[in-house]
Amino acid sequence: MKAALTILFLSYAVAGAWAQPPAPRTPDPTLSKVSSEFEAAVNAHDAARAASTYAQDATMFPAGQPAVHGRRAIREWYEQAFAQGLTSLALKPESSRISGPLGYEAGAYTVTLKSPSGESTTVEGRYVVVLERQGGHWHVIYDIDNTGTAPAAAKE
């Protein structure tokens, strides 16, 4: 009986250890620097500088839009976004990790858009970027974001 209780206790202890949530990962300063450079470029409405944080063959998956492939197309996407009222971006990196030549960063963002009539709209969302160290610099190779807004229910 004592052996059975010991096994039962150990089973609960092991299961309890596995059930613990992982320790939060804090942002890596190296990757946060890339995010800060990108954020500053967007807030300066500098599409070329924003695109320079991406690798030449990067892919961006903007929320609710088709994928954008390549640094040139990403620059053009930002030029169009600025022309259509993208006014500001605030990034809040929450976790990141580097492993060899690759890294990722996940976080939240807030974007302010201005309509042609001058009305401002704020959109909040989440993002994940995968970065690669190329030629001594970190560049985004994949960028995906979502607005966190549930789709509207279909009307019958």
N, CA, C and O atoms as a DFTB+ gen file, in Angstrom:
624 C
 N C O
     1  1       0.826      -1.201       0.000
     2  2       0.000       0.000       0.000
     3  2       0.864       1.257       0.000
     4  3       0.576       2.225      -0.704
     5  1       1.933       1.225       0.805
     6  2       2.822       2.370       0.870
     7  2       3.453       2.636      -0.499
     8  3       3.601       3.793      -0.893
     9  1       3.825       1.581      -1.227
    10  2       4.412       1.728      -2.564
    11  2       3.409       2.345      -3.526
    12  3       3.767       3.186      -4.351
    13  1       2.146       1.925      -3.419
    14  2       1.110       2.457      -4.298
    15  2       0.891       3.951      -4.037
    16  3       0.714       4.723      -4.979
    17  1       0.903       4.361      -2.760
    18  2       0.746       5.781      -2.420
    19  2       1.943       6.590      -2.905
    20  3       1.786       7.719      -3.369
    21  1       3.140       6.014      -2.798
    22  2       4.341       6.706      -3.279
    23  2       4.261       6.918      -4.787
    24  3       4.566       8.001      -5.287
    25  1       3.850       5.879      -5.505
    26  2       3.718       5.988      -6.961
    27  2       2.650       7.019      -7.312
    28  3       2.841       7.832      -8.216
    29  1       1.525       6.988      -6.597
    30  2       0.453       7.945      -6.846
    31  2       0.939       9.375      -6.591
    32  3       0.670      10.272      -7.390
    33  1       1.655       9.592      -5.477
    34  2       2.177      10.908      -5.150
    35  2       3.154      11.390      -6.226
    36  3       3.069      12.534      -6.674
    37  1       4.073      10.527      -6.636
    38  2       5.038      10.895      -7.668
    39  2       4.342      11.200      -8.988
    40  3       4.746      12.113      -9.709
    41  1       3.304      10.443      -9.305
    42  2       2.552      10.697     -10.539
    43  2       1.938      12.091     -10.526
    44  3       1.998      12.817     -11.518
    45  1       1.344      12.459      -9.385
    46  2       0.760      13.795      -9.279
    47  2       1.837      14.881      -9.334
    48  3       1.635      15.931      -9.944
    49  1       2.973      14.627      -8.699
    50  2       4.055      15.617      -8.698
    51  2       4.590      15.831     -10.104
    52  3       4.808      16.969     -10.519
    53  1       4.807      14.739     -10.846
    54  2       5.308      14.847     -12.212
    55  2       4.268      15.523     -13.097
    56  3       4.605      16.413     -13.878
    57  1       3.014      15.110     -12.982
    58  2       1.959      15.719     -13.788
    59  2       1.833      17.199     -13.466
    60  3       1.616      18.014     -14.362
    61  1       1.968      17.551     -12.189
    62  2       1.899      18.957     -11.785
    63  2       3.026      19.766     -12.380
    64  3       2.819      20.908     -12.790
    65  1       4.223      19.191     -12.436
    66  2       5.363      19.905     -13.028
    67  2       5.142      20.122     -14.513
    68  3       5.466      21.185     -15.042
    69  1       4.593      19.126     -15.188
    70  2       4.335      19.271     -16.623
    71  2       3.214      20.258     -16.902
    72  3       3.196      20.903     -17.950
    73  1       2.286      20.376     -15.975
    74  2       1.127      21.241     -16.194
    75  2       1.447      22.708     -15.933
    76  3       0.629      23.576     -16.237
    77  1       2.621      23.003     -15.374
    78  2       2.981      24.382     -15.087
    79  2       3.187      25.144     -16.399
    80  3       3.783      24.616     -17.338
    81  1       2.700      26.369     -16.462
    82  2       2.926      27.152     -17.681
    83  2       4.411      27.454     -17.821
    84  3       5.118      27.584     -16.822
    85  1       4.888      27.566     -19.062
    86  2       6.297      27.878     -19.262
    87  2       6.620      29.277     -18.753
    88  3       5.753      30.150     -18.718
    89  1       7.838      29.475     -18.370
    90  2       8.269      30.801     -17.927
    91  2       8.154      31.770     -19.099
    92  3       8.472      31.411     -20.232
    93  1       7.704      32.991     -18.837
    94  2       7.577      33.956     -19.937
    95  2       8.952      34.275     -20.529
    96  3       9.957      34.327     -19.820
    97  1       8.964      34.483     -21.823
    98  2      10.197      34.854     -22.513
    99  2      10.182      36.355     -22.705
   100  3       9.211      36.915     -23.215
   101  1      11.226      36.985     -22.307
   102  2      11.302      38.439     -22.445
   103  2      11.915      38.788     -23.793
   104  3      12.619      37.971     -24.385
   105  1      11.655      39.986     -24.276
   106  2      12.223      40.392     -25.561
   107  2      13.749      40.432     -25.517
   108  3      14.343      40.892     -24.542
   109  1      14.365      39.947     -26.576
   110  2      15.820      40.003     -26.713
   111  2      16.183      41.396     -27.222
   112  3      15.627      41.836     -28.229
   113  1      17.091      42.099     -26.563
   114  2      17.431      43.465     -26.984
   115  2      17.941      43.557     -28.419
   116  3      17.719      44.563     -29.093
   117  1      18.622      42.517     -28.888
   118  2      19.140      42.531     -30.259
   119  2      17.997      42.600     -31.260
   120  3      18.050      43.372     -32.217
   121  1      16.952      41.784     -31.037
   122  2      15.820      41.771     -31.959
   123  2      14.917      42.982     -31.736
   124  3      14.316      43.496     -32.679
   125  1      14.823      43.434     -30.489
   126  2      14.015      44.626     -30.211
   127  2      14.573      45.852     -30.924
   128  3      13.825      46.767     -31.269
   129  1      15.894      45.870     -31.145
   130  2      16.513      46.985     -31.874
   131  2      15.973      47.053     -33.308
   132  3      15.705      48.136     -33.827
   133  1      15.819      45.884     -33.937
   134  2      15.268      45.850     -35.300
   135  2      13.834      46.382     -35.284
   136  3      13.447      47.158     -36.157
   137  1      13.051      45.964     -34.291
   138  2      11.666      46.446     -34.178
   139  2      11.617      47.951     -33.988
   140  3      10.777      48.630     -34.577
   141  1      12.521      48.473     -33.160
   142  2      12.553      49.926     -32.924
   143  2      12.904      50.686     -34.197
   144  3      12.319      51.731     -34.483
   145  1      13.872      50.155     -34.971
   146  2      14.244      50.792     -36.234
   147  2      13.064      50.781     -37.214
   148  3      12.809      51.769     -37.902
   149  1      12.361      49.664     -37.264
   150  2      11.202      49.548     -38.148
   151  2      10.106      50.524     -37.721
   152  3       9.543      51.242     -38.546
   153  1       9.817      50.538     -36.433
   154  2       8.781      51.431     -35.899
   155  2       9.107      52.896     -36.214
   156  3       8.225      53.651     -36.622
   157  1      10.358      53.295     -36.030
   158  2      10.763      54.675     -36.321
   159  2      10.595      54.992     -37.806
   160  3      10.160      56.087     -38.163
   161  1      10.940      54.038     -38.668
   162  2      10.792      54.254     -40.116
   163  2       9.333      54.422     -40.505
   164  3       8.995      55.300     -41.299
   165  1       8.476      53.591     -39.955
   166  2       7.038      53.701     -40.264
   167  2       6.505      55.036     -39.760
   168  3       5.757      55.710     -40.469
   169  1       6.876      55.421     -38.558
   170  2       6.372      56.678     -38.006
   171  2       6.922      57.902     -38.742
   172  3       6.335      58.982     -38.667
   173  1       8.043      57.743     -39.453
   174  2       8.587      58.811     -40.296
   175  2       8.030      58.739     -41.720
   176  3       8.387      59.550     -42.574
   177  1       7.157      57.768     -41.967
   178  2       6.574      57.524     -43.292
   179  2       7.660      57.284     -44.336
   180  3       7.563      57.750     -45.471
   181  1       8.699      56.547     -43.933
   182  2       9.826      56.245     -44.803
   183  2       9.741      54.778     -45.230
   184  3      10.273      53.891     -44.563
   185  1       9.065      54.544     -46.346
   186  2       8.826      53.178     -46.822
   187  2      10.128      52.446     -47.142
   188  3      10.255      51.255     -46.858
   189  1      11.092      53.147     -47.729
   190  2      12.367      52.506     -48.081
   191  2      13.103      52.052     -46.826
   192  3      13.648      50.949     -46.788
   193  1      13.120      52.897     -45.805
   194  2      13.800      52.533     -44.548
   195  2      13.061      51.414     -43.838
   196  3      13.697      50.524     -43.274
   197  1      11.734      51.434     -43.851
   198  2      10.957      50.351     -43.238
   199  2      11.250      49.038     -43.952
   200  3      11.462      48.010     -43.309
   201  1      11.260      49.073     -45.284
   202  2      11.509      47.866     -46.077
   203  2      12.934      47.354     -45.887
   204  3      13.183      46.160     -46.051
   205  1      13.869      48.232     -45.546
   206  2      15.263      47.805     -45.382
   207  2      15.445      46.884     -44.176
   208  3      16.487      46.239     -44.052
   209  1      14.457      46.811     -43.291
   210  2      14.549      45.877     -42.160
   211  2      14.171      44.462     -42.584
   212  3      14.328      43.518     -41.810
   213  1      13.672      44.312     -43.811
   214  2      13.289      43.007     -44.353
   215  2      14.410      42.457     -45.237
   216  3      15.163      43.220     -45.843
   217  1      14.513      41.137     -45.305
   218  2      15.439      40.482     -46.229
   219  2      14.949      40.693     -47.655
   220  3      13.768      40.966     -47.870
   221  1      15.840      40.571     -48.623
   222  2      15.459      40.741     -50.025
   223  2      14.326      39.803     -50.424
   224  3      13.455      40.176     -51.210
   225  1      14.338      38.573     -49.877
   226  2      13.326      37.570     -50.251
   227  2      12.268      37.370     -49.164
   228  3      11.656      36.305     -49.079
   229  1      12.059      38.382     -48.344
   230  2      11.089      38.285     -47.246
   231  2       9.665      38.134     -47.758
   232  3       9.347      38.487     -48.894
   233  1       8.821      37.600     -46.888
   234  2       7.389      37.518     -47.164
   235  2       6.647      38.147     -45.994
   236  3       6.908      37.832     -44.833
   237  1       5.729      39.033     -46.315
   238  2       4.898      39.703     -45.320
   239  2       3.458      39.246     -45.528
   240  3       2.964      39.210     -46.655
   241  1       2.793      38.899     -44.434
   242  2       1.399      38.472     -44.478
   243  2       0.562      39.493     -43.708
   244  3       0.261      39.275     -42.534
   245  1       0.177      40.615     -44.351
   246  2      -0.623      41.615     -43.643
   247  2      -2.034      41.091     -43.374
   248  3      -2.603      40.355     -44.180
   249  1      -2.574      41.477     -42.249
   250  2      -3.903      41.003     -41.835
   251  2      -4.943      41.267     -42.917
   252  3      -5.090      42.393     -43.392
   253  1      -5.664      40.212     -43.301
   254  2      -6.769      40.342     -44.237
   255  2      -6.383      40.688     -45.660
   256  3      -7.244      41.091     -46.442
   257  1      -5.117      40.543     -46.024
   258  2      -4.658      40.902     -47.362
   259  2      -3.787      39.795     -47.931
   260  3      -3.326      38.925     -47.192
   261  1      -3.559      39.820     -49.236
   262  2      -2.678      38.812     -49.829
   263  2      -1.236      38.981     -49.348
   264  3      -0.831      40.066     -48.933
   265  1      -0.484      37.907     -49.409
   266  2       0.933      37.940     -49.032
   267  2       1.689      38.886     -49.962
   268  3       1.339      39.053     -51.130
   269  1       2.734      39.498     -49.411
   270  2       3.593      40.415     -50.162
   271  2       4.986      39.796     -50.158
   272  3       5.542      39.524     -49.094
   273  1       5.552      39.571     -51.348
   274  2       6.831      38.866     -51.468
   275  2       7.937      39.792     -51.951
   276  3       7.803      40.447     -52.985
   277  1       9.026      39.843     -51.201
   278  2      10.206      40.595     -51.609
   279  2      10.252      42.002     -51.042
   280  3       9.224      42.649     -50.839
   281  1      11.474      42.457     -50.793
   282  2      11.674      43.786     -50.191
   283  2      11.075      44.897     -51.043
   284  3      10.479      45.829     -50.502
   285  1      11.219      44.820     -52.348
   286  2      10.682      45.871     -53.219
   287  2       9.161      45.959     -53.104
   288  3       8.608      47.052     -52.980
   289  1       8.492      44.819     -53.145
   290  2       7.027      44.810     -53.025
   291  2       6.588      45.271     -51.639
   292  3       5.548      45.914     -51.498
   293  1       7.374      44.944     -50.616
   294  2       7.058      45.395     -49.254
   295  2       7.188      46.913     -49.171
   296  3       6.351      47.573     -48.554
   297  1       8.235      47.474     -49.789
   298  2       8.388      48.942     -49.833
   299  2       7.174      49.576     -50.517
   300  3       6.624      50.562     -50.025
   301  1       6.763      49.012     -51.645
   302  2       5.603      49.538     -52.371
   303  2       4.332      49.423     -51.531
   304  3       3.478      50.309     -51.569
   305  1       4.209      48.337     -50.778
   306  2       3.042      48.158     -49.913
   307  2       2.990      49.279     -48.880
   308  3       1.929      49.850     -48.631
   309  1       4.146      49.595     -48.277
   310  2       4.174      50.677     -47.279
   311  2       3.929      52.037     -47.922
   312  3       3.256      52.879     -47.329
   313  1       4.452      52.270     -49.104
   314  2       4.167      53.528     -49.803
   315  2       2.667      53.700     -49.980
   316  3       2.120      54.778     -49.745
   317  1       2.011      52.628     -50.395
   318  2       0.561      52.677     -50.584
   319  2      -0.156      52.858     -49.249
   320  3      -1.128      53.609     -49.166
   321  1       0.314      52.176     -48.206
   322  2      -0.321      52.300     -46.886
   323  2      -0.223      53.738     -46.373
   324  3      -1.186      54.260     -45.812
   325  1       0.928      54.377     -46.559
   326  2       1.074      55.777     -46.132
   327  2       0.141      56.679     -46.936
   328  3      -0.473      57.592     -46.384
   329  1       0.037      56.423     -48.233
   330  2      -0.838      57.228     -49.086
   331  2      -2.307      57.054     -48.696
   332  3      -3.120      57.960     -48.884
   333  1      -2.638      55.876     -48.149
   334  2      -4.023      55.603     -47.775
   335  2      -4.333      55.952     -46.316
   336  3      -5.439      55.685     -45.846
   337  1      -3.378      56.541     -45.595
   338  2      -3.694      57.049     -44.264
   339  2      -3.025      56.384     -43.083
   340  3      -3.389      56.679     -41.944
   341  1      -2.060      55.498     -43.297
   342  2      -1.319      54.943     -42.166
   343  2      -0.505      56.071     -41.555
   344  3       0.406      56.604     -42.190
   345  1      -0.836      56.437     -40.312
   346  2      -0.154      57.572     -39.698
   347  2       0.859      57.182     -38.647
   348  3       1.917      57.805     -38.558
   349  1       0.567      56.168     -37.847
   350  2       1.531      55.820     -36.806
   351  2       1.439      54.342     -36.440
   352  3       0.434      53.669     -36.671
   353  1       2.534      53.879     -35.859
   354  2       2.654      52.492     -35.422
   355  2       3.345      52.470     -34.075
   356  3       4.353      53.150     -33.878
   357  1       2.814      51.697     -33.150
   358  2       3.466      51.454     -31.861
   359  2       3.580      49.944     -31.689
   360  3       2.579      49.228     -31.732
   361  1       4.801      49.467     -31.496
   362  2       5.049      48.042     -31.276
   363  2       5.323      47.795     -29.803
   364  3       5.937      48.613     -29.119
   365  1       4.856      46.653     -29.334
   366  2       5.150      46.229     -27.960
   367  2       5.671      44.797     -28.024
   368  3       4.892      43.853     -27.896
   369  1       6.992      44.621     -28.224
   370  2       7.542      43.269     -28.226
   371  2       7.311      42.605     -26.864
   372  3       7.538      43.214     -25.819
   373  1       6.860      41.354     -26.895
   374  2       6.573      40.654     -25.647
   375  2       7.508      39.486     -25.395
   376  3       7.844      39.192     -24.247
   377  1       7.928      38.821     -26.453
   378  2       8.875      37.725     -26.280
   379  2       9.666      37.546     -27.555
   380  3       9.193      37.853     -28.649
   381  1      10.876      37.046     -27.399
   382  2      11.704      36.752     -28.560
   383  2      12.792      35.786     -28.138
   384  3      13.080      35.600     -26.955
   385  1      13.375      35.189     -29.136
   386  2      14.457      34.239     -28.878
   387  2      15.330      34.164     -30.116
   388  3      14.853      34.263     -31.246
   389  1      16.626      33.987     -29.874
   390  2      17.592      33.780     -30.947
   391  2      18.139      32.374     -30.812
   392  3      18.475      31.928     -29.714
   393  1      18.226      31.676     -31.942
   394  2      18.828      30.352     -31.987
   395  2      19.668      30.281     -33.254
   396  3      19.139      30.127     -34.354
   397  1      20.971      30.395     -33.090
   398  2      21.850      30.396     -34.252
   399  2      21.585      31.608     -35.128
   400  3      21.529      32.730     -34.624
   401  1      21.418      31.401     -36.449
   402  2      21.205      32.536     -37.350
   403  2      19.737      32.970     -37.453
   404  3      19.412      33.871     -38.226
   405  1      18.853      32.334     -36.679
   406  2      17.428      32.669     -36.741
   407  2      16.928      33.185     -35.394
   408  3      17.477      32.864     -34.340
   409  1      15.890      33.979     -35.459
   410  2      15.251      34.473     -34.251
   411  2      13.802      34.775     -34.545
   412  3      13.389      34.837     -35.703
   413  1      13.032      34.961     -33.490
   414  2      11.640      35.372     -33.674
   415  2      11.315      36.424     -32.638
   416  3      11.971      36.523     -31.601
   417  1      10.299      37.203     -32.931
   418  2       9.755      38.148     -31.972
   419  2       8.244      38.117     -32.098
   420  3       7.705      38.095     -33.205
   421  1       7.571      38.114     -30.971
   422  2       6.105      38.160     -30.942
   423  2       5.691      39.315     -30.048
   424  3       6.349      39.614     -29.052
   425  1       4.601      39.953     -30.414
   426  2       4.155      41.068     -29.601
   427  2       2.822      41.615     -30.059
   428  3       2.078      40.974     -30.801
   429  1       2.545      42.820     -29.594
   430  2       1.295      43.511     -29.913
   431  2       1.633      44.809     -30.642
   432  3       2.735      45.344     -30.516
   433  1       0.669      45.296     -31.398
   434  2       0.876      46.565     -32.097
   435  2      -0.395      47.390     -32.062
   436  3      -1.500      46.875     -31.886
   437  1      -0.202      48.680     -32.234
   438  2      -1.307      49.623     -32.397
   439  2      -0.976      50.487     -33.609
   440  3       0.106      51.068     -33.697
   441  1      -1.914      50.561     -34.534
   442  2      -1.759      51.355     -35.750
   443  2      -2.841      52.429     -35.752
   444  3      -3.990      52.170     -35.394
   445  1      -2.463      53.627     -36.155
   446  2      -3.452      54.696     -36.322
   447  2      -3.578      54.991     -37.814
   448  3      -2.591      55.203     -38.518
   449  1      -4.822      54.995     -38.265
   450  2      -5.142      55.258     -39.669
   451  2      -5.990      56.522     -39.734
   452  3      -6.838      56.755     -38.872
   453  1      -5.757      57.332     -40.754
   454  2      -6.556      58.550     -40.934
   455  2      -7.292      58.445     -42.259
   456  3      -6.689      58.181     -43.299
   457  1      -8.593      58.654     -42.212
   458  2      -9.421      58.598     -43.416
   459  2      -9.256      59.898     -44.203
   460  3      -8.743      60.883     -43.672
   461  1      -9.687      59.904     -45.466
   462  2      -9.612      61.148     -46.261
   463  2     -10.371      62.304     -45.609
   464  3     -10.032      63.467     -45.830
   465  1     -11.402      61.994     -44.805
   466  2     -12.162      63.059     -44.137
   467  2     -11.472      63.541     -42.862
   468  3     -11.946      64.476     -42.217
   469  1     -10.355      62.908     -42.495
   470  2      -9.606      63.346     -41.322
   471  2      -9.893      62.570     -40.050
   472  3      -9.282      62.832     -39.014
   473  1     -10.813      61.620     -40.114
   474  2     -11.124      60.831     -38.920
   475  2     -10.022      59.804     -38.671
   476  3      -9.538      59.157     -39.600
   477  1      -9.633      59.664     -37.402
   478  2      -8.612      58.693     -37.035
   479  2      -9.249      57.433     -36.479
   480  3     -10.239      57.485     -35.749
   481  1      -8.668      56.313     -36.835
   482  2      -9.096      55.010     -36.338
   483  2      -7.871      54.302     -35.792
   484  3      -6.800      54.327     -36.399
   485  1      -8.036      53.679     -34.654
   486  2      -6.948      52.915     -34.055
   487  2      -7.261      51.436     -34.193
   488  3      -8.370      50.992     -33.896
   489  1      -6.270      50.678     -34.647
   490  2      -6.405      49.234     -34.811
   491  2      -5.330      48.574     -33.965
   492  3      -4.158      48.943     -34.028
   493  1      -5.744      47.591     -33.170
   494  2      -4.794      46.850     -32.347
   495  2      -4.708      45.428     -32.843
   496  3      -5.688      44.866     -33.331
   497  1      -3.533      44.851     -32.716
   498  2      -3.364      43.480     -33.162
   499  2      -2.137      42.831     -32.563
   500  3      -1.514      43.357     -31.641
   501  1      -1.808      41.684     -33.107
   502  2      -0.674      40.875     -32.666
   503  2       0.207      40.587     -33.877
   504  3      -0.267      40.599     -35.013
   505  1       1.483      40.331     -33.632
   506  2       2.396      40.030     -34.727
   507  2       3.423      38.995     -34.305
   508  3       3.710      38.822     -33.120
   509  1       3.966      38.318     -35.295
   510  2       5.122      37.440     -35.132
   511  2       6.024      37.689     -36.329
   512  3       5.569      37.666     -37.473
   513  1       7.290      37.924     -36.068
   514  2       8.269      38.032     -37.137
   515  2       9.361      36.998     -36.915
   516  3       9.752      36.718     -35.782
   517  1       9.843      36.439     -38.008
   518  2      10.998      35.547     -37.980
   519  2      12.124      36.314     -38.645
   520  3      11.957      36.860     -39.736
   521  1      13.261      36.353     -37.989
   522  2      14.408      37.103     -38.495
   523  2      15.573      36.167     -38.772
   524  3      15.692      35.095     -38.178
   525  1      16.425      36.598     -39.685
   526  2      17.621      35.833     -40.015
   527  2      18.819      36.793     -40.010
   528  3      18.733      37.923     -40.491
   529  1      19.919      36.316     -39.459
   530  2      21.152      37.109     -39.461
   531  2      21.810      36.936     -40.822
   532  3      22.204      35.835     -41.205
   533  1      21.921      38.051     -41.547
   534  2      22.489      38.042     -42.900
   535  2      23.548      39.138     -42.972
   536  3      23.261      40.312     -42.738
   537  1      24.774      38.738     -43.298
   538  2      25.839      39.732     -43.439
   539  2      26.061      40.573     -42.196
   540  3      26.398      41.752     -42.303
   541  1      25.880      39.993     -41.028
   542  2      26.099      40.713     -39.779
   543  2      24.915      41.525     -39.287
   544  3      25.009      42.184     -38.251
   545  1      23.799      41.491     -40.010
   546  2      22.607      42.256     -39.622
   547  2      21.399      41.331     -39.565
   548  3      21.319      40.343     -40.294
   549  1      20.464      41.670     -38.688
   550  2      19.215      40.911     -38.584
   551  2      18.194      41.502     -39.543
   552  3      17.993      42.716     -39.577
   553  1      17.542      40.628     -40.332
   554  2      16.495      41.050     -41.265
   555  2      15.278      40.154     -41.092
   556  3      15.405      38.955     -40.843
   557  1      14.114      40.741     -41.225
   558  2      12.861      39.988     -41.157
   559  2      12.747      39.141     -42.419
   560  3      12.907      39.639     -43.534
   561  1      12.464      37.839     -42.225
   562  2      12.232      36.975     -43.386
   563  2      10.759      36.601     -43.509
   564  3      10.277      36.326     -44.608
   565  1      10.044      36.590     -42.388
   566  2       8.594      36.364     -42.397
   567  2       7.963      37.316     -41.399
   568  3       8.478      37.504     -40.297
   569  1       6.854      37.912     -41.785
   570  2       6.133      38.867     -40.947
   571  2       4.649      38.555     -41.087
   572  3       4.083      38.639     -42.177
   573  1       4.036      38.199     -39.980
   574  2       2.593      37.904     -40.019
   575  2       1.916      38.687     -38.900
   576  3       2.435      38.777     -37.788
   577  1       0.765      39.245     -39.205
   578  2       0.024      39.955     -38.162
   579  2      -1.464      39.697     -38.312
   580  3      -1.945      39.289     -39.369
   581  1      -2.174      39.945     -37.231
   582  2      -3.637      39.883     -37.274
   583  2      -4.169      40.960     -36.362
   584  3      -3.493      41.413     -35.439
   585  1      -5.385      41.357     -36.636
   586  2      -5.977      42.447     -35.875
   587  2      -6.666      41.980     -34.612
   588  3      -7.037      42.798     -33.770
   589  1      -6.842      40.693     -34.468
   590  2      -7.490      40.192     -33.272
   591  2      -8.979      40.457     -33.260
   592  3      -9.653      40.149     -32.277
   593  1      -9.502      41.014     -34.321
   594  2     -10.923      41.288     -34.414
   595  2     -11.618      40.096     -35.031
   596  3     -11.226      39.627     -36.099
   597  1     -12.630      39.610     -34.376
   598  2     -13.374      38.479     -34.915
   599  2     -14.140      38.918     -36.152
   600  3     -14.640      40.041     -36.207
   601  1     -14.237      38.036     -37.150
   602  2     -15.004      38.397     -38.341
   603  2     -16.475      38.618     -37.983
   604  3     -17.012      37.993     -37.067
   605  1     -17.098      39.506     -38.716
   606  2     -18.522      39.764     -38.492
   607  2     -19.325      38.517     -38.840
   608  3     -18.980      37.783     -39.766
   609  1     -20.381      38.289     -38.101
   610  2     -21.242      37.123     -38.367
   611  2     -21.954      37.301     -39.709
   612  3     -22.364      38.404     -40.072
   613  1     -22.088      36.217     -40.417
   614  2     -22.768      36.267     -41.717
   615  2     -24.244      36.540     -41.502
   616  3     -24.855      36.008     -40.575
   617  1     -24.809      37.366     -42.355
   618  2     -26.243      37.672     -42.278
   619  2     -26.985      36.708     -43.186
   620  3     -26.556      36.416     -44.303
   621  1     -28.081      36.235     -42.692
   622  2     -28.896      35.291     -43.504
   623  2     -30.052      35.993     -44.123
   624  3     -30.843      35.372     -44.834
